[in-house]
């Protein structure tokens, strides 16, 4: 018995050696890895991200800098471990020279750490929006042409205090890094303008039952800032309306998305007029955005009604790569030095305005302040109220002061 | 004068005391709900509205949990079948109910459809799957795990990652005024509590269902037949009852309850992937606390857990989610059969003959040497990616699965907490050593941090064993799974020690003897050395008096005790030893990933370890490594073969096939094929 077992194992071992690394790339083509969440519950978002990147590739006819672009897809399930494993496979097994991705915030942090161990490969972000991916301990070969979760909230706190007149706000958000960043971004403005946040409600991840939290909300607040994602957002609104809640709401970037706006029922009333902010808006004025939406709809019959922020982010990142490659004529020699220099100094026009990078290779881009409005046919959409131009990672605050605010977590910032 | 000995009890019995306490608690609670509060109480509990809402939410949530758990405990109590696919049935019922309700426009039709479709599913499962495995509980449970993996992935493929929101009929929607006074305004006006009506509806439905179930089982002929069939199947069949049909009926009722609770629960809290695991874990905890197989136990357990969850959410939001598991552990420590459980149902200590899952004696032969040589020479023929990503990962996951296999094979205890134990060691290394997160990282030298981490893992494993060891068989599986989930939530919610959801990054092996052990080839050899050491230790331990005593206690605990062995102690030591192996693997794993977070030790990953152990074969210590190799291969290259998003269906299907066809995994398949080959050569000769 023992004998056979060991032979079986030895045989299994030899088969492993058969996996030689993928063939290298031809001299006139560039291998690009595309990493998105293509498994698990976030598959739909990952697929849209892939669509965004493919749209950019299609526009350029899969050519950049005179060379052909070869795309290899990698899949993760939104967990950092799987993202690193997928990145490793793309870089070490498939031999990609440039990697675009990942999708979610925690994955981005993990991929950045991996990027540091692979100095010969250039890593361009997908849509991951964690602050620390570029703000603290950045990797010299990691470039992010999309904005982070705190940048998305630029201007909202100010608008809530001055324009809407909300002086006291409580926050309800999930208890992990991305909502921390969003609340941070909101409160940085709001507290500076003079607002007060007497209590912050942090709900454990995956919690669907907000009724006790809703019952514990103080009665005397001007508004409630809700940074819950689409599905949890719907749950919260339903339970809020069922419990007879009356205070107006302020939304995080993913609260006022299509899931919430297209749901039926009385919770629509709670959402009307809800201000929010983010990197895109459904009805942004401006021909570039309209062109982008039309192209997306034409190219992808199986896509969303309008491109999501994931499609937009991946599109911008892929377009940045193509533009930089064009600038250097596809020259990736010398540790890709010329290419990375071109990326760092790139100033591009995107569907949502001008984008350029700061010294940490993070995007400085426009942010849209929106309010939920009703169209003539009755459906809800995010109407653009204001465009906040050229928001950088420190939200306009001097860098030293911004870093003094510390890392976003449960207790930081605080202005009770 | 006679000395009459009084036969009356001198004081109150234990039951009377507990009853009195419950009555007192109930009275206090009633006063708190209906009375006017003094100011200090208002300040202490954050307002009457908050408290009363939380209590009501807890009670109504308990109704929902009871509904879900009732099907689960019914099937176990009556048929000794731990159906870990119960969560999947719940979710499927919710999806089916949603589709029907949306298509027809009637919510009630959706409820009926969900319940009836799952009732049919339950019946089919019993007929085609569980009937064949009667008596082999572990295999039944493994099959349900496999079904849940495949079902979850298929449901994800069909209904996607979206969240579905039911449209409840307006009659049931909205808030109603209750007679509970929450405040008196300054102008004298009374403010009463407004409460969501639908939640009260859920409570009402669960009360009705609970009463109906209790009546059916205890007061009806059908119930009498079922109870008789559980006690003595043969006798019942002899009286002319169609026992098979009866049990199909029971499973159908269990399915009905699962589907019903799916639609009703989904209407309250929306439907999305992941709800299956959530409600399965809730059912598990409810029935462990309340007592397996008892309907009233499920009710009491649900009440405790529902209240704990909601009150925890309001008053201890950070750790409220761990509170329910703490209650479970305390119950297990004080009363392992659950509050209303029957001590008989613990199933501890039945004598049994050597089962297919038992480990065989390992011999060192030329084949072993050949394997060792192949392993050592492997990096020469394979690329660095293969050596690191496939080779090292296989060795690490194989070691964790080995710790599971030795507990199951030598000790007869299936522990789903081995990955958790490995995670404890990984976290310990990140906390005690260096990490780049800015949280902790005490910068101990690796010579100190690593052994301490492994030791801590061993101790934690022994602790888990101490909790689980008072039960046996399937109970151990469930309890270790629940403990694993508890630790997951603890790690996710605690930021001071575990850095919560983000975990720790930048954990790397040290530079020793001038070699960077992070490089692919040195790291592979490091893993190989540790795995070989673990393997040798296992083989050696199996031949020591300890190992033999452990195996004896597995086969016949009663006899072992009679001979003088402390079976409990043997088992705890076995857990400690397995914990050391898992701990060593955990240290390597955190170095391999360079990071650790709660996601590394989630339920899905723990189930993955079980899948690895079963696929490879549980009869030989090399089995887990073979299983790990297969798992890692398929996982890494799934995107090139079937498309990454159906990996789980593939691995779940393989797992199911193995459990059905060859309980001894891939090794067993090989052994089956062999005689055929041998005969052929004889014929040719």
HADDOCK unambig.tbl for C-alpha pairs under 7 A between the chains (distance, minus, plus):
assign (segid A and resid 2 and name CA) (segid B and resid 362 and name CA) 5.38 0.50 0.50
assign (segid A and resid 2 and name CA) (segid B and resid 363 and name CA) 5.59 0.50 0.50
assign (segid A and resid 3 and name CA) (segid B and resid 365 and name CA) 6.27 0.50 0.50
assign (segid A and resid 3 and name CA) (segid B and resid 367 and name CA) 5.41 0.50 0.50
assign (segid A and resid 3 and name CA) (segid B and resid 368 and name CA) 6.90 0.50 0.50
assign (segid A and resid 5 and name CA) (segid B and resid 622 and name CA) 6.86 0.50 0.50
assign (segid A and resid 5 and name CA) (segid B and resid 667 and name CA) 6.57 0.50 0.50
assign (segid A and resid 6 and name CA) (segid B and resid 367 and name CA) 5.69 0.50 0.50
assign (segid A and resid 6 and name CA) (segid B and resid 368 and name CA) 5.56 0.50 0.50
assign (segid A and resid 6 and name CA) (segid B and resid 371 and name CA) 6.02 0.50 0.50
assign (segid A and resid 7 and name CA) (segid B and resid 367 and name CA) 5.93 0.50 0.50
assign (segid A and resid 7 and name CA) (segid B and resid 371 and name CA) 6.77 0.50 0.50
assign (segid A and resid 9 and name CA) (segid B and resid 371 and name CA) 6.90 0.50 0.50
assign (segid A and resid 9 and name CA) (segid B and resid 626 and name CA) 6.20 0.50 0.50
assign (segid A and resid 10 and name CA) (segid B and resid 371 and name CA) 4.87 0.50 0.50
assign (segid A and resid 10 and name CA) (segid B and resid 374 and name CA) 6.33 0.50 0.50
assign (segid A and resid 17 and name CA) (segid B and resid 381 and name CA) 5.92 0.50 0.50
assign (segid A and resid 17 and name CA) (segid B and resid 382 and name CA) 4.50 0.50 0.50
assign (segid A and resid 19 and name CA) (segid B and resid 386 and name CA) 6.91 0.50 0.50
assign (segid A and resid 20 and name CA) (segid B and resid 382 and name CA) 6.79 0.50 0.50
assign (segid A and resid 20 and name CA) (segid B and resid 383 and name CA) 6.04 0.50 0.50
assign (segid A and resid 21 and name CA) (segid B and resid 383 and name CA) 6.38 0.50 0.50
assign (segid A and resid 38 and name CA) (segid B and resid 644 and name CA) 6.84 0.50 0.50
assign (segid A and resid 38 and name CA) (segid B and resid 645 and name CA) 6.13 0.50 0.50
assign (segid A and resid 39 and name CA) (segid B and resid 644 and name CA) 6.21 0.50 0.50
assign (segid A and resid 39 and name CA) (segid B and resid 645 and name CA) 4.29 0.50 0.50
assign (segid A and resid 40 and name CA) (segid B and resid 645 and name CA) 6.83 0.50 0.50
assign (segid A and resid 41 and name CA) (segid B and resid 161 and name CA) 4.28 0.50 0.50
assign (segid A and resid 41 and name CA) (segid B and resid 273 and name CA) 6.69 0.50 0.50
assign (segid A and resid 42 and name CA) (segid B and resid 161 and name CA) 6.23 0.50 0.50
assign (segid A and resid 44 and name CA) (segid B and resid 161 and name CA) 6.88 0.50 0.50
assign (segid A and resid 75 and name CA) (segid B and resid 644 and name CA) 6.41 0.50 0.50
assign (segid A and resid 79 and name CA) (segid B and resid 599 and name CA) 6.59 0.50 0.50
assign (segid A and resid 81 and name CA) (segid B and resid 593 and name CA) 6.71 0.50 0.50
assign (segid A and resid 92 and name CA) (segid B and resid 385 and name CA) 5.79 0.50 0.50
assign (segid A and resid 93 and name CA) (segid B and resid 385 and name CA) 6.17 0.50 0.50
assign (segid A and resid 106 and name CA) (segid B and resid 502 and name CA) 6.86 0.50 0.50
assign (segid A and resid 176 and name CA) (segid B and resid 501 and name CA) 5.88 0.50 0.50
assign (segid A and resid 203 and name CA) (segid B and resid 317 and name CA) 6.74 0.50 0.50
assign (segid A and resid 208 and name CA) (segid B and resid 269 and name CA) 6.02 0.50 0.50
assign (segid A and resid 209 and name CA) (segid B and resid 269 and name CA) 6.47 0.50 0.50
assign (segid A and resid 212 and name CA) (segid B and resid 53 and name CA) 6.32 0.50 0.50
assign (segid A and resid 212 and name CA) (segid B and resid 54 and name CA) 5.19 0.50 0.50
assign (segid A and resid 212 and name CA) (segid B and resid 57 and name CA) 6.74 0.50 0.50
assign (segid A and resid 212 and name CA) (segid B and resid 310 and name CA) 6.50 0.50 0.50
assign (segid A and resid 212 and name CA) (segid B and resid 314 and name CA) 6.28 0.50 0.50
assign (segid A and resid 213 and name CA) (segid B and resid 314 and name CA) 6.24 0.50 0.50
assign (segid A and resid 215 and name CA) (segid B and resid 49 and name CA) 6.73 0.50 0.50
assign (segid A and resid 215 and name CA) (segid B and resid 50 and name CA) 5.25 0.50 0.50
assign (segid A and resid 215 and name CA) (segid B and resid 53 and name CA) 6.21 0.50 0.50
assign (segid A and resid 216 and name CA) (segid B and resid 50 and name CA) 4.89 0.50 0.50
assign (segid A and resid 231 and name CA) (segid B and resid 163 and name CA) 5.56 0.50 0.50
assign (segid A and resid 235 and name CA) (segid B and resid 269 and name CA) 6.70 0.50 0.50
assign (segid A and resid 235 and name CA) (segid B and resid 270 and name CA) 6.92 0.50 0.50
assign (segid A and resid 242 and name CA) (segid B and resid 174 and name CA) 4.70 0.50 0.50
assign (segid A and resid 242 and name CA) (segid B and resid 175 and name CA) 5.44 0.50 0.50
assign (segid A and resid 242 and name CA) (segid B and resid 196 and name CA) 5.48 0.50 0.50
assign (segid A and resid 243 and name CA) (segid B and resid 175 and name CA) 5.77 0.50 0.50
assign (segid A and resid 243 and name CA) (segid B and resid 194 and name CA) 6.69 0.50 0.50
assign (segid A and resid 243 and name CA) (segid B and resid 195 and name CA) 6.03 0.50 0.50
assign (segid A and resid 243 and name CA) (segid B and resid 196 and name CA) 5.64 0.50 0.50
assign (segid A and resid 244 and name CA) (segid B and resid 175 and name CA) 6.62 0.50 0.50
